[in-house]
Amino acid sequence: MTDPRNDLAARLERALEGHYRLVRELGRGGMGVVYEAVDEALLRPVAIKVVHPELSANPATVQRFLEEARVIARLRHPNIVRIHAVGEADGLVYYAMEIIEGCTLREELVRTGPLPADRARRIAGDIALALAAAGKAGIVHRDVKPENILLEEGTGHALLVDFGIACMAAPPQVPAPTSPGTGVWVLGSGPSPAVPNTQHPIPNTQHPTPKLTMGTPAYMSPEQAAGDPVDVRSDLYSLGIVLYEMLAGRPPFLGTRRVVLSRQIVDPLPPVTAWRPGLPADLVPTIARALEKIPDARWQCPEEFRSALLNPPSATGSIRVSSRLRRAAVSLAVAAAALFALLARTPGPGELPPEGNRNSVLILPFANIRRDGESDWLRHGSVSMLALALGQWREIAVVDHDRLHDLLSRHNLPPEGVLGLSEARRIARDIGVRTVVLGDFTRLGDSVQLVARAWDVESGQRQEQARVDGPVTGDIRVLFDDLAARLLDLTVATDDRGPGISLAARTTASLSAYRQYLRGTEALNQWRLNEAELAFREAVETDSTFGLAYYQLAVTRGWRAGPEDPAGREAIVRAGRFGDRLSSRERQAVEAYRAMTDNEPARARDLYARLVAADSSDASAWYGLGDAWFHHGSDTTPAEAMTASLRAFERAIALEPRNSLAREHVTALLTDAARTGGDLLLMPGNRIVGVDPARRDSPS
C-alpha cells in the first residue's frame, strides 16, 4: 500500500513540472501540506502550499480561494509573507510564497515563555499593520494566532501568513489531520508544537440549520464563535488574544472546544494582570478594549490599535464614547445582568445541585497499571461501562461520561492523566457529588483484574474496595456488571435497587460493536465529529440492531449536516426500530429527538416535558426541552416560546454548569430580547414579552 503523503508529493511535482521542483516537505496540517521547492525559472527557494485534495472538491470554494489568494498576492507589504503565484493544476489548488528565515511566534513562546512588554507591543504593532493592509483590500484573515505569525531571524520583524485558508473548508470534505496545527514553512525552525486542530466545523445552535465556525476557538471573536459575519474588528480581537498570550503566557479562555467557544461569547475577560502583575498601566485597558464582546466597543481599525500600543495616551487623556455606543452598552448590560444573575444561581464548589441525590456517584478514569497499550481503551471504557451498570438502579445518580470531560477541562486536568484522591474529591465537591470511585486495571496474560475503591467525598475515608478478575478475551462487560453489584453495598444506603439488567442486554451482544460505540462517544465528547461518525457507523455495521449507536449516529449527523440530513433521519428511525433493548427513558429520548428531526417541536416539547417531570435532575432532557421551545413553530407566540426556552436552558445550566451549548442559547435569547428596536422586551425574572416596536422606540 503506497503512502498517501508520497502520492500527493508525486502528483504535485507532476502538476508543477517545469515550473517548480520539490525539495522536501516542511510541514502539514488540517488544511494542507507545505513543501520547500525551487523556482526553476528564477532559481530561488520558495514554499509551496497545496490544499488537501478533499478540501478542493467544491468548485465554488476553489474559486473563492483563488480570488482571495490573488488579492493577497497583489499586496506588497513588509508584514505580510509575499505570495509569488497562485493556481490550480491537475485538480490541486496551491500557492507559492517566500521562505522566511526564523521561527513562528508559537515556537518562540514555547522556547522563552511570556515576552517582555516592549517586544510584545512591537510584534502586535507589526501584525496590526498587516491587518490594516489586508483590511483595505477587503480581506479578513479569520485565523490570527501565534502559529500564523513568523518572526524574522536577526530583526525580530513579525509577518502574517495563511490569509483566507478557512474559506476552503466544507463539512463533508474535512479530513482528520495527520498532525495538529498548521504547516510550518519557516526555515531554521524546529518541529511545530502541538496545538488544537482548528479545522473542524462547529455548529451554531442559535439557528435551526447550523452555521459553520472556522478558526481556532482560543483566538476567535464572539461573533466568529457564533458563526456570524466578521470584519477586520474580528481580526483585531484575535490579535488582542495573541497580545494577551504574549504577556500572560496563556490565552484568556481555556477548555474544550465547546467550552472555549461559549466562554468567548459569554464570560468576562480575566484581567491579564492576574497572570502578569506589574505590566505598564496603559497596556491593560488597551488589551481590554481590543477584547470587548461588542465589535463597536473595540478599536475600530488596526491603525488605532497600533497607535494605542506604540504611542500610549497620557494619564490625563480620555476616550470619547458615542451616544450610539452608550445605547448598545445599556442594551448589553440588560442581557449581561440577567446572564450574571443566572450564573450566580448555579451551584458553587461544595454545593449540591438542585434535587441532588444523596447516592450520587462520580467515576474517574481507571489507571492502566501495566500501561498495556492493547487494553488502554479500558481507561475511559471503564467509566462508561461501570456508569451504565450502576445507573440501572434507580436509587443511584451517576455523573455521565459526557460530563466528565467538561469537569476535567474545568479543573485544568488532562483527560489522559492519572488522578489522585485529592483531585477527585475537589471535582466531586464542585458538583455536589457524595461518593467518588477511583479504580485501576491490570492485564495479566489473557486475564484482567479490575479494582474499584469507593471514597466518601466529605470525610476522605475509603468506604470499601471491590475486586473482580476474569478473561479479557470474552465479553468484559459482565465483569463490570459484577463490579457494579459489589459496589452497590458501598454506595447505596437502601436495598430498593429495582430490577437490574445486564449491560449487554441494554446495548449490544457484540463486544466489538460496543468498543466502537465507546470510541464514538469519546470522539463526540471531544467534538471530533468525523471520527465519531465513522465509529458509530462501524458499530451499527457490526450489530445492525444496536439502538444506542443509531441514536448517537443520528445526533452526530445532526451536528454535521443539520436535522434535515437524510442519513441522520434514517439513523434515528432505526434507533426507534431497535428500541426494545433501551430503557423506557432512552426510548422516550429517541422519540423526542426524532420529533425534532421531523420538525414537530410541539411533540418534542411534550416528550421532553414528560422526561423532566419524571426526573427533574435530567440535564439533557432540560436541554432538549429548551431546544424544542427555541424552535417553537407557529403554535405559540415568540415571547412565550422564548421565555419557556430560556427557563429550560437555565435549568440545564443549573444542573450542569459547564453546559456550554445551553449557555450559547441563553446568550442568544437574552441578546435578542435586549436588542434596541426589536419587538421583544426582557422583563424581571427573565420573562420575555412582546411589545409594539413603535412604543418601544418612543422617548420615555
Long-range contacts (C-beta under 8 A, 24 or more apart in sequence): 5-33, 5-178, 8-33, 8-50, 8-53, 9-33, 9-35, 11-90, 11-92, 12-48, 12-50, 12-92, 12-94, 14-90, 15-89, 15-90, 15-92, 16-48, 16-89, 16-94, 20-46, 20-48, 20-96, 22-48, 26-183, 26-184, 26-185, 27-182, 27-183, 27-184, 27-185, 27-192, 28-177, 28-178, 28-179, 28-183, 29-177, 29-179, 29-180, 29-181, 29-182, 29-183, 29-199, 30-174, 30-175, 30-177, 30-180, 30-182, 30-197, 30-198, 30-199, 30-200, 31-55, 31-165, 31-168, 31-169, 31-182, 31-183, 31-199, 32-165, 32-183, 33-183, 34-183, 34-184, 34-185, 36-99, 36-185, 36-187, 37-96, 39-84, 39-96, 45-99, 46-84, 46-96, 46-97, 46-98, 46-99, 47-96, 47-97, 47-98, 47-99, 47-185, 48-94, 48-95, 48-96, 49-94, 49-95, 49-97, 49-183, 49-185, 50-92, 50-93, 50-94, 51-92, 51-93, 51-94, 51-165, 51-168, 52-175, 53-91, 53-92, 54-173, 54-174, 54-175, 55-168, 55-169, 55-170, 55-173, 55-174, 55-175, 56-88, 56-91, 56-92, 56-93, 56-168, 57-170, 57-173, 58-170, 58-173, 61-167, 61-168, 61-169, 61-170, 62-88, 62-93, 62-168, 64-167, 65-93, 65-164, 65-165, 65-167, 65-168, 66-93, 68-139, 68-163, 68-164, 68-167, 69-95, 69-163, 69-164, 71-137, 71-138, 71-139, 72-134, 72-137, 72-139, 72-163, 72-164, 74-137, 75-133, 75-134, 75-137, 77-129, 77-130, 77-133, 78-129, 78-157, 78-159, 79-126, 79-127, 79-129, 79-130, 79-133, 79-157, 79-158, 79-159, 79-160, 80-130, 80-133, 80-134, 80-159, 80-160, 80-161, 80-163, 81-150, 81-159, 81-160, 81-161, 93-168, 97-161, 97-185, 99-185, 99-186, 99-187, 100-150, 100-152, 100-159, 100-186, 100-187, 101-152, 101-153, 101-154, 101-186, 101-187, 101-188, 102-150, 102-151, 102-152, 102-153, 102-154, 102-186, 102-187, 102-188, 102-189, 103-150, 103-151, 103-153, 103-186, 103-188, 103-189, 103-190, 104-146, 104-147, 104-148, 104-149, 104-150, 104-151, 104-184, 104-186, 104-189, 104-192, 105-146, 105-147, 105-149, 105-150, 105-151, 105-158, 105-242, 105-246, 106-145, 106-146, 106-147, 106-149, 106-181, 106-192, 106-193, 106-195, 107-189, 107-190, 107-192, 107-193, 108-146, 108-151, 109-146, 109-245, 109-246, 109-249, 110-193, 113-249, 114-246, 114-247, 114-248, 114-249, 114-276, 115-246, 115-247, 117-247, 117-279, 117-280, 117-283, 119-156, 119-246, 120-243, 120-246, 120-247, 121-283, 121-309, 121-310, 122-156, 122-158, 122-310, 123-149, 123-151, 123-156, 123-158, 123-246, 124-239, 124-242, 124-243, 124-246, 124-305, 124-306, 124-309, 125-306, 125-309, 125-310, 126-157, 126-158, 126-159, 127-158, 127-160, 127-239, 127-242, 128-236, 128-239, 128-302, 128-303, 128-305, 128-306, 128-309, 129-302, 129-306, 130-159, 130-160, 131-160, 131-232, 131-235, 131-236, 131-239, 131-302, 132-301, 132-302, 132-303, 132-306, 134-160, 134-163, 134-232, 134-235, 135-231, 135-232, 135-235, 135-301, 135-302, 139-163, 139-164, 140-230, 140-231, 140-232, 140-234, 140-235, 141-235, 141-238, 142-166, 142-167, 142-214, 142-215, 142-224, 142-230, 142-234, 142-235, 143-198, 143-214, 143-215, 143-216, 143-219, 143-238, 144-219, 144-235, 144-238, 144-239, 144-242, 145-195, 145-198, 145-216, 145-218, 145-219, 145-238, 145-241, 145-242, 146-242, 146-245, 147-181, 147-182, 147-184, 147-192, 147-195, 148-182, 149-242, 150-186, 153-188, 161-185, 166-214, 166-215, 167-214, 169-199, 169-201, 169-212, 169-214, 171-201, 171-212, 171-560, 171-561, 172-561, 174-199, 174-200, 174-201, 174-530, 175-530, 176-528, 176-530, 176-531, 196-257, 200-257, 200-527, 200-528, 200-529, 200-530, 201-529, 201-560, 202-227, 202-257, 202-261, 202-527, 203-559, 203-560, 204-664, 205-627, 205-661, 205-664, 205-665, 206-664, 206-665, 206-668, 208-562, 208-563, 208-631, 209-562, 209-563, 209-564, 210-559, 210-562, 213-261, 217-257, 217-260, 217-261, 217-264, 218-251, 218-253, 218-254, 218-260, 219-251, 220-261, 220-264, 221-264, 221-295, 222-264, 222-265, 222-293, 223-295, 225-261, 225-262, 225-264, 225-265, 226-265, 226-664, 226-668, 231-295, 232-301, 232-302, 233-295, 233-298, 233-299, 233-300, 234-295, 235-302, 236-290, 236-298, 236-299, 236-302, 236-305, 237-290, 237-291, 237-292, 237-295, 237-298, 239-290, 239-302, 239-305, 240-287, 240-290, 240-291, 240-298, 240-305, 241-291, 243-287, 243-290, 243-309, 244-272, 244-287, 244-291, 247-272, 247-275, 247-276, 247-279, 247-283, 247-287, 248-272, 248-274, 248-275, 248-276, 249-275, 249-276, 250-275, 252-291, 254-409, 254-412, 255-406, 255-409, 255-410, 256-405, 256-406, 256-409, 256-526, 256-527, 257-526, 257-527, 258-406, 258-527, 258-660, 258-661, 259-406, 259-409, 259-410, 259-658, 259-660, 261-660, 261-664, 262-660, 262-661, 262-663, 262-664, 262-667, 263-660, 265-293, 265-663, 265-664, 265-667, 266-339, 266-663, 266-664, 266-667, 280-312, 281-315, 282-308, 282-312, 282-313, 283-309, 283-312, 286-312, 293-332, 294-328, 294-329, 294-332, 296-324, 296-325, 296-328, 297-325, 297-328, 297-329, 327-676, 328-676, 331-674, 331-675, 331-676, 332-671, 332-674, 334-670, 334-673, 334-674, 334-682, 335-667, 335-670, 335-671, 335-673, 335-674, 335-682, 338-670, 338-682, 338-686, 339-666, 339-667, 339-670, 341-686, 342-650, 342-653, 342-666, 342-686, 345-650, 345-654, 346-653, 346-654, 346-657, 347-431, 347-432, 347-654, 347-657, 349-429, 349-430, 350-429, 350-430, 350-432, 351-432, 352-432, 353-431, 353-432, 353-617, 353-654, 353-655, 354-616, 354-617, 354-654, 354-655, 355-616, 355-617, 356-397, 356-432, 356-617, 357-396, 357-397, 357-617, 358-434, 358-493, 359-395, 359-396, 359-397, 359-434, 359-435, 359-491, 359-492, 359-493, 360-396, 360-397, 360-398, 360-399, 360-432, 360-433, 360-434, 360-435, 361-390, 361-396, 361-397, 361-398, 361-399, 361-433, 361-434, 361-435, 361-436, 361-437, 361-491, 362-398, 362-399, 362-404, 362-424, 362-427, 362-428, 362-431, 362-433, 362-435, 362-436, 362-437, 363-387, 363-390, 363-398, 363-399, 363-404, 363-436, 363-437, 363-439, 364-404, 364-419, 364-424, 364-427, 364-436, 364-437, 364-438, 364-439, 365-404, 365-415, 365-419, 366-439, 366-440, 366-441, 366-450, 367-418, 367-439, 367-440, 367-441, 368-440, 368-441, 369-440, 369-441, 369-442, 370-442, 370-443, 372-443, 374-443, 375-441, 375-443, 375-448, 375-472, 377-515, 377-518, 377-519, 378-441, 378-448, 378-476, 379-416, 380-415, 380-518, 380-522, 381-515, 381-518, 382-439, 382-441, 382-450, 382-480, 384-518, 384-521, 385-476, 385-477, 385-480, 385-503, 386-437, 386-439, 386-452, 386-480, 386-483, 386-484, 386-487, 388-480, 388-503, 388-506, 388-507, 389-477, 389-480, 389-481, 389-483, 389-484, 389-485, 389-503, 390-484, 390-487, 390-488, 390-491, 392-484, 392-498, 392-500, 392-501, 392-506, 393-488, 393-492, 393-497, 393-498, 393-500, 394-497, 394-498, 395-492, 395-494, 395-496, 395-497, 395-498, 396-488, 396-491, 396-492, 397-617, 399-431, 399-433, 401-521, 401-525, 402-521, 402-524, 402-525, 403-619, 403-656, 403-658, 405-525, 405-526, 406-656, 406-658, 406-659, 406-660, 407-431, 407-658, 409-658, 410-658, 421-455, 421-460, 424-455, 425-455, 425-457, 425-460, 428-457, 429-457, 431-657, 433-457, 434-458, 435-463, 435-490, 435-491, 437-487, 437-491, 443-472, 446-471, 446-472, 446-473, 447-471, 447-472, 448-472, 448-476, 448-479, 450-479, 450-480, 450-483, 452-483, 452-486, 452-487, 454-487, 454-490, 454-491, 463-490, 463-491, 464-489, 464-490, 466-490, 474-511, 475-504, 475-511, 476-511, 477-502, 477-503, 477-504, 477-507, 477-511, 477-514, 478-502, 478-503, 478-504, 505-581, 506-548, 506-581, 506-582, 506-583, 507-546, 507-548, 507-581, 508-539, 508-542, 508-543, 508-545, 508-546, 508-548, 508-549, 508-581, 509-543, 510-542, 510-543, 510-546, 512-542, 513-538, 513-539, 513-540, 513-542, 513-543, 513-546, 513-549, 514-539, 516-542, 516-549, 517-546, 517-548, 517-549, 517-552, 520-549, 520-552, 520-553, 520-556, 521-552, 524-552, 524-555, 524-556, 529-556, 529-559, 529-560, 530-560, 532-556, 533-557, 533-560, 540-571, 540-574, 545-578, 545-581, 546-578, 547-574, 547-575, 547-576, 547-577, 547-578, 547-579, 547-580, 547-581, 547-582, 547-586, 547-590, 548-575, 548-581, 548-582, 548-586, 550-574, 550-575, 550-578, 551-575, 551-586, 551-589, 551-590, 551-593, 554-593, 554-597, 555-593, 558-597, 563-596, 563-597, 563-599, 564-597, 568-597, 569-597, 569-598, 572-597, 585-611, 585-614, 585-615, 585-618, 589-620, 589-621, 589-624, 592-621, 592-624, 592-628, 593-624, 595-628, 596-624, 596-627, 596-628, 596-631, 599-633, 601-628, 601-629, 601-631, 601-632, 601-633, 602-633, 602-635, 604-628, 605-629, 612-651, 617-655, 618-655, 619-651, 619-652, 619-655, 619-656, 619-659, 620-652, 622-648, 622-649, 622-651, 622-652, 622-655, 623-648, 623-649, 623-652, 623-659, 623-661, 623-662, 626-651, 626-652, 626-662, 626-665, 627-665, 630-665, 630-669, 637-690, 638-680, 638-690, 639-680, 639-688, 639-689, 639-690, 642-669, 642-672, 642-673, 642-680, 642-688, 643-686, 643-687, 643-688, 645-669, 646-670, 646-686, 646-688, 647-686, 650-686
